[in-house]
Every structure is written in structure tokens, then in C-alpha cells.
Amino acid sequence: MNWRLVKWIGLGAPALFAIIFAGWIFTLPPAASFAAAPPIAKEEAEATIAALKPPKRQRPLIAIIGINDATETTDYLMPYGILRRADVADVVTLATNPGPMSLFPVLKVEPQATTADFDAQHPDGADYVIVPAMSRDDDPSALQWIRSQAAKGAIVIGVCAGAKVVGDAGLLHGKRATTHWYSLQELQGKHPSIRYVANRRLVVDGAVATTTGISASMPMSLTLIEAIAGRAKAEAVGRDIGLADWDARHDSNAFQLTRSFALTAMRNVMAFWNREQLGIELSPGMDEVSLALVADAWSRTYRSRAVIFAASAGALATRNGIRIVPDEVAATWPAERRLPDIGVSPPAKALDQTLAAIEARYGMPTADFVAMQLEYPRHGARVEMGRAAAPSLGQNRLP
């Protein structure tokens, strides 16, 4: 999700009312409409897999980079968790500086190394570098490191608005690419030589790949597993995370700034007296992919924020070794504001259940508002992320 959108949403009631009275909002399309995207040609799918084959090692090394003050939660944690589940590569999370990393919109983590540590341990560089969305597209340390890794032969993958970071690193000149729907105009404005490819979740051009919105991390990760270890392995991991099928197809026209999206943002921002802090208990070994999806989604309603609590202040390790720092020290959380335990459902189903729970608590417009931010086809053809079994509205409600 683009930080400019956050700033826009946070303008405040007077400015928002001014926009409404100016008539701007009525120039927007009323709502998104979803259509089934055409299937991906076999030749294109095979070319994507071939382009993503490990460039150096038989067991590749994958580095996920972020900046310490704000890196997108799901962009950073979901590829890590899925790729670690597969156990087909060595995966490490990095930060540009020592110390904890504040993810956006929620969670604080301890990266496993700094970029300087990584360079000292792996002077020949990574096989793949995954670049999430960051609060600053032009962070000098991040850009220099990404360029150096590309020069050493790494395949660079920009997730969501991380494409803007990859663009500012100078790696998208003249290349086919995509990005989060809200960031597309900005990306094209800054880098006019980019050839935008619509209706694709994942676009690969040479040694650079880009994806659409936040939820594209899941099919992107499975595609990368397929390139490294074959389709059967990717399908096994897909079943494990609740994703029966996936490919690169996408209905780009369904994701845009609509009247419904803008009105929901305005209404929820203005209801400042009715905001909730919803607790998620941090426990050792919890699934970081489900945690990221659930906490991210609830923190994008502009009616609620997920708060990670634990009985002690120390960081706890997730299923695959990410150390999460709790937001608050508390033995328990009020039952009416406590979210269900993480890990009951596979990650792909957890997202559907969370959106259903958001709809039950705040209404369908807010659930659709969150899905639009995630660029997740909630009402569309779910081939893009697979079709999980439809959850009951009560399945993930707060107690």
C-alpha cells in the first residue's frame, strides 16, 4: 500500500468535506467490478519459470530487505514464511541498520542481519533479493545495496509498491513491470520508460520481477518455489497454506480509486471516537504468514488496529524464526476486543476469514476497502490466489 494514500486518508474531516463539496468524489467510478481474467498461455507461464531459475546456487540464497522505520508488514513477512516452509532455499530477513524494524501498518520485528552483515558473510551476493514496499522509495542505503546485489547477479523482485524502490534503484529502465494499483501512476511518472503490463500478478523481465498488490506475495512466492524446486513442490506448499491453485492472471481494471473506496475511507476516518485496539496474543512458534495477513488486514480498516500483546516484553520467535516484539505487555485482553488465536486455519483461508470477520463487525464496505488496499480479489475470480472454502461469517468473529 502506498504511503501517499495513508496521508490522503489522514487529511482530516475539514479537508475531506471540502473535497466532497468540490464534487471530486462524484467523478470517481461508483464501485469496482470484477471479471474473470483470461488464462495465462502455457508459453508465457513456462517463460516466467525459466526466467526465475536460480542464477547461482543449487540451493539458492534469498535476501528480503527492509528499512528500519517502515517496511510493509505482509510484503516482508509473507515471502519469508512461505519460502521457509518450502525449505528449498536459505532465506534471511535484512534491515539497512541495526536494531528492530517497525513494519507498516503493524508489527515490530528483529531482522536477522543487517545488509552490512550479509555482505560480509556472502561477498558473492544473493541469488534473489525481495524488495517490499517501504515508507521511502529513495533510501540511499537500500538503493545502493539493491544495485550492488543486481550487479553480482541476483534476481531482484519488487513486491507491491516495492517496484518503486526497484525503479529508483535504476533497474526498471525500459523493462516490463507492474505494481500496486495506487502506485502505478507515480511509478510511470518517475520512470516513463517502464512498459506497464496490465492483468498480471507477476511480471518478469530479465533479472527483474515485479508484482501487483500486497496479496500478490503469495502467488509470487509459490511461483518462485516452482522455479527452484518444481511444480510438485510448489503445489505441496500451496496445499499447506490453503492455496489450491494460482497463476499470474489478474483483473487490473477491478482495482482503482472508486467512489465507494473514497467514501468508506472518509467515513471511517471521521469515526475517530469509535476506534478499537484489537488484541492478538503473541505465542512462540505462531505462523508468521497468518499473523501478517490478519494483523495487516485489521489495521487497514481505519476503525481498528491490531495490537500484539504478550505476558513479557521479550521478543518471541515465530514458526520459522522471525522474532516479533510485542506492542504491549499484558497477560490477557478484553474478550470483546480479542482476536482469535493465529494458526487455526492455513494462511490463505485466514485472510478470507478475517475479511469476513471485518464485514461482520464493520460492514461490507469496510471489508471491501481493506481488500482493495491488499489488491485482493475478494469478489472476483479467485484463481489469482486460489479459492479457499468460503468461511462462515461467524467463523472468525471476535468473542
C-alpha positions in Angstrom: 0.0 0.0 0.0 1.3 3.5 -0.9 2.1 5.8 2.0 0.6 8.7 -0.1 -2.8 7.1 0.3 -2.3 6.9 4.0 -1.5 10.7 4.1 -4.5 11.3 1.9 -6.8 9.4 4.1 -5.4 11.2 7.1 -6.2 14.7 5.9 -8.9 15.1 8.4 -12.6 15.9 8.3 -12.5 19.6 7.1 -10.3 18.8 4.1 -12.3 15.7 3.3 -15.6 17.6 3.4 -14.0 20.2 1.1 -13.2 17.5 -1.4 -16.8 16.2 -1.3 -18.3 19.7 -1.8 -15.9 20.3 -4.7 -17.7 17.4 -6.4 -14.5 15.5 -6.9 -15.8 12.3 -5.4 -18.6 12.1 -7.9 -16.1 12.0 -10.8 -15.0 8.6 -9.5 -16.5 5.3 -10.7 -19.1 4.1 -8.2 -17.6 0.7 -7.4 -15.2 -1.9 -8.7 -16.4 -4.6 -10.9 -14.6 -7.9 -11.2 -14.3 -10.1 -14.3 -12.6 -13.4 -14.8 -9.2 -12.7 -16.3 -8.2 -14.9 -19.3 -5.9 -17.8 -18.6 -2.1 -17.5 -18.9 -0.7 -19.0 -22.1 1.4 -22.1 -21.5 4.4 -20.5 -23.2 4.2 -17.4 -21.0 4.0 -19.5 -17.8 7.0 -21.6 -18.9 9.0 -18.5 -19.8 8.3 -17.0 -16.3 9.5 -20.1 -14.6 12.6 -20.3 -16.8 13.5 -16.6 -16.1 13.2 -17.2 -12.3 15.5 -20.3 -12.2 18.3 -19.9 -9.6 21.1 -17.9 -11.1 24.0 -19.2 -9.0 23.5 -21.9 -6.3 21.7 -25.2 -6.5 20.2 -24.3 -3.1 19.7 -20.6 -3.6 20.1 -17.8 -1.1 17.2 -15.4 -0.8 17.5 -12.0 1.0 14.5 -9.9 2.0 15.5 -6.3 2.6 13.7 -3.6 4.5 14.3 -0.2 6.2 14.0 0.0 9.9 11.4 2.8 10.3 8.7 1.5 8.0 8.5 -1.6 5.7 5.2 -3.1 4.7 4.2 -5.9 7.0 2.9 -8.6 4.7 5.4 -7.8 1.8 8.2 -8.5 4.3 6.9 -11.5 6.3 4.8 -13.5 3.8 7.6 -14.3 1.3 9.8 -15.3 4.2 7.3 -17.6 5.8 6.2 -19.3 2.6 9.7 -19.8 1.3 10.9 -21.1 4.6 8.0 -23.6 4.7 9.2 -24.9 1.4 12.8 -25.5 2.6 14.2 -25.2 -0.9 16.4 -22.1 -0.2 18.2 -20.3 2.6 16.1 -17.2 3.4 17.2 -14.3 5.5 15.5 -11.0 6.6 17.6 -7.9 6.4 17.5 -4.3 7.6 19.7 -1.5 6.4 20.6 -0.6 10.0 21.0 -2.5 13.4 18.1 -2.7 15.7 14.4 -3.6 15.4 12.2 -2.9 12.4 8.8 -1.2 12.6 6.6 -2.7 10.0 3.6 -0.9 8.5 0.8 -0.8 9.4 1.6 -3.1 12.4 4.2 -5.4 14.0 7.7 -4.8 15.1 10.4 -7.4 14.3 14.0 -8.1 14.8 15.7 -8.6 11.4 18.1 -11.5 11.2 21.0 -9.4 9.9 21.9 -6.0 8.5 22.9 -5.6 4.9 26.5 -5.0 6.0 26.4 -8.3 7.9 25.1 -10.0 4.8 27.8 -8.6 2.6 30.5 -9.7 5.0 29.1 -13.3 5.1 28.1 -13.5 1.4 30.5 -11.4 -0.7 29.3 -13.1 -3.9 25.8 -11.9 -3.1 22.3 -13.4 -3.0 20.5 -15.4 -5.7 17.3 -13.5 -5.1 16.6 -10.1 -3.5 13.0 -9.5 -2.5 12.1 -5.8 -2.1 8.9 -4.9 -0.2 7.1 -1.5 -0.2 8.9 1.0 2.1 8.0 4.3 3.5 10.8 5.9 1.4 11.4 4.7 -2.1 14.8 6.6 -2.2 16.5 5.4 0.9 20.2 5.7 -0.1 21.4 2.6 1.8 18.7 0.4 0.5 19.1 1.6 -3.1 22.9 1.2 -3.1 22.6 -2.4 -1.7 20.0 -3.4 -4.2 22.1 -2.1 -7.0 25.2 -4.0 -5.7 23.2 -7.2 -5.5 21.9 -6.9 -9.0 25.5 -6.2 -10.2 26.5 -9.5 -8.5 23.9 -11.4 -10.5 20.9 -11.5 -8.1 17.3 -11.6 -9.5 15.6 -8.7 -7.9 11.8 -9.0 -7.1 9.8 -5.9 -6.2 6.7 -6.8 -4.2 3.7 -4.5 -4.5 4.9 -0.8 -4.2 8.4 -2.2 -3.8 8.5 -1.8 -7.5 9.1 2.0 -6.9 12.2 1.2 -4.8 13.4 -1.1 -7.6 12.7 1.7 -10.1 14.6 4.2 -8.0 17.5 1.8 -7.9 17.6 2.1 -11.7 16.7 -1.5 -12.5 13.4 -0.9 -14.4 14.6 1.2 -17.3 12.8 0.0 -20.5 11.5 -3.1 -18.7 8.0 -4.6 -18.5 6.7 -4.2 -15.0 3.7 -3.9 -12.7 3.0 -2.6 -9.2 0.2 -1.9 -6.7 -2.7 -0.1 -8.4 -2.4 3.0 -6.3 1.3 3.4 -7.1 1.1 2.9 -10.8 0.7 6.5 -11.9 3.6 7.6 -9.6 5.8 4.8 -10.9 5.1 5.7 -14.5 5.6 9.4 -13.8 9.1 8.9 -12.3 10.2 6.2 -14.8 8.4 6.8 -18.1 10.5 4.2 -19.9 8.8 1.4 -18.0 6.3 -0.7 -20.1 3.4 -1.4 -17.8 1.8 -4.8 -18.1 -1.8 -5.0 -17.1 -3.7 -8.1 -15.9 -0.7 -9.8 -14.4 0.0 -10.5 -10.7 3.7 -11.1 -11.6 5.8 -9.7 -14.4 9.4 -10.9 -15.1 11.7 -9.1 -17.5 15.3 -10.4 -17.5 16.6 -10.5 -13.9 13.9 -8.2 -12.5 10.4 -9.2 -11.4 7.6 -7.1 -10.1 4.2 -7.9 -8.6 0.8 -6.2 -8.1 -0.6 -5.5 -4.6 0.2 -6.9 -1.2 -1.7 -10.2 -1.6 0.4 -11.0 -4.7 3.2 -12.1 -2.3 1.5 -15.4 -2.0 1.4 -16.5 -5.7 4.8 -14.9 -6.3 6.3 -17.0 -3.5 4.8 -20.2 -4.9 6.0 -19.3 -8.4 9.5 -18.8 -7.1 9.3 -22.2 -5.3 8.2 -23.8 -8.6 11.2 -22.2 -10.4 13.6 -23.5 -7.7 12.2 -27.0 -7.0 9.5 -27.8 -9.5 5.7 -27.7 -9.7 5.0 -30.6 -7.4 6.9 -29.0 -4.5 5.1 -25.7 -5.1 1.7 -27.5 -5.2 2.5 -29.2 -1.9 3.4 -25.9 -0.2 0.3 -24.3 -1.8 -1.9 -27.0 -0.2 -0.2 -26.4 3.1 -1.0 -22.7 3.1 -4.5 -23.3 1.8 -4.0 -22.2 -1.8 -5.2 -24.9 -4.2 -4.2 -23.2 -7.4 -2.5 -20.0 -8.6 -1.0 -18.3 -11.6 -0.2 -14.8 -12.8 -3.7 -13.8 -14.1 -5.2 -10.6 -12.7 -8.1 -8.3 -13.4 -6.3 -4.9 -13.2 -9.5 -2.9 -14.0 -11.1 -4.1 -10.8 -8.6 -2.2 -8.7 -8.9 1.6 -8.8 -9.9 4.6 -6.7 -13.6 4.3 -6.6 -16.4 6.4 -5.0 -17.2 3.5 -2.6 -13.5 3.3 -1.6 -13.2 7.0 -1.0 -16.4 7.3 0.9 -15.5 4.4 3.1 -12.1 5.9 3.9 -13.8 9.3 4.7 -16.5 7.7 6.9 -14.1 5.5 8.8 -11.5 8.3 9.4 -14.3 10.6 10.7 -15.5 8.0 13.2 -12.4 8.7 15.3 -14.4 8.3 18.6 -15.2 4.7 17.7 -11.7 3.2 17.0 -10.7 -0.1 18.6 -7.5 -1.7 19.6 -7.9 -5.4 18.9 -5.5 -7.8 20.7 -3.6 -10.7 19.1 -1.7 -12.8 21.7 1.9 -13.4 20.7 2.9 -17.0 21.3 6.1 -19.0 20.4 6.0 -20.8 17.1 3.0 -19.0 15.7 2.7 -18.8 11.9 4.2 -15.6 10.7 2.3 -15.6 7.4 -1.1 -15.8 9.0 -0.1 -13.3 11.7 1.0 -10.8 9.0 -2.2 -11.2 7.0 -4.6 -11.0 9.9 -2.8 -8.1 11.7 -2.3 -6.2 8.4 -6.0 -6.5 7.4 -7.4 -5.5 10.8 -5.1 -2.5 10.9 -6.3 -1.2 7.5 -9.9 -0.7 8.4 -9.4 2.8 9.9 -11.8 1.6 12.5 -9.3 -0.7 14.3 -5.7 -1.5 14.8 -4.2 -4.9 15.8 -2.1 -4.8 18.9 0.3 -7.6 19.6 0.4 -8.5 23.3 2.4 -10.9 25.4 2.9 -11.7 29.1 6.5 -10.4 28.9 8.3 -7.8 26.9 10.9 -10.0 25.2 10.7 -10.9 21.5 9.3 -14.3 20.6 10.2 -16.5 17.6 7.6 -17.5 15.1 7.3 -20.8 13.3 10.2 -20.0 11.0 12.4 -18.0 13.3 11.2 -14.4 12.9 11.4 -12.6 16.3 8.4 -10.5 17.0 8.4 -7.8 19.6 5.1 -7.3 21.4 3.4 -3.9 21.3 2.1 -4.2 24.9 2.9 -6.4 27.9 -0.4 -7.9 29.1 -1.4 -11.3 30.5 -4.8 -11.1 28.7 -7.0 -8.8 26.6 -10.7 -7.9 26.9 -12.7 -10.7 25.4 -14.8 -8.4 23.2 -11.7 -6.9 21.6 -9.5 -10.0 21.4 -8.9 -11.6 18.0 -8.9 -15.4 17.6 -5.6 -17.3 18.0 -3.4 -17.4 15.0 -2.7 -20.7 13.3 -6.1 -22.4 13.4 -6.5 -22.0 9.7 -4.0 -22.0 6.8 -2.9 -18.5 5.8 -4.9 -18.2 2.6 -8.1 -19.2 4.5 -7.1 -16.9 7.4 -7.3 -13.9 5.1 -10.8 -14.8 3.8 -11.9 -15.4 7.4 -10.5 -12.1 8.5 -12.3 -10.2 5.7 -15.5 -12.0 6.6 -15.0 -11.0 10.3 -14.3 -7.4 9.3 -17.5 -7.4 7.3 -19.4 -8.8 10.3 -18.0 -6.2 12.6 -17.9 -3.0 10.4 -19.9 -3.9 7.2 -19.2 -5.0 3.7 -17.8 -1.6 2.5 -15.0 -1.7 5.1 -14.2 -5.3 4.2 -14.0 -4.3 0.5 -12.0 -1.2 1.4 -9.4 -3.5 3.1 -9.4 -6.0 0.2 -8.8 -3.1 -2.3 -5.8 -2.0 -0.3 -4.4 -5.5 -0.3 -5.3 -5.7 -4.0 -7.1 -9.0 -3.2 -9.9 -10.1 -5.5 -12.4 -10.7 -2.7 -15.5 -10.7 -5.0 -13.7 -11.7 -8.2 -12.5 -14.9 -9.8 -10.3 -16.3 -7.0 -7.9 -18.1 -9.4 -5.4 -15.3 -8.6 -4.9 -16.6 -5.0 -6.8 -19.9 -5.3 -10.3 -20.3 -3.9 -10.4 -21.3 -0.3 -13.5 -22.7 1.1 -15.9 -19.9 1.8 -15.9 -19.2 5.6 -18.9 -18.7 7.7 -19.4 -15.1 8.8 -19.2 -16.2 12.4 -16.2 -18.4 11.9 -13.7 -15.7 12.8 -15.8 -13.2 14.8 -14.5 -11.7 17.9 -15.8 -13.4 21.0 
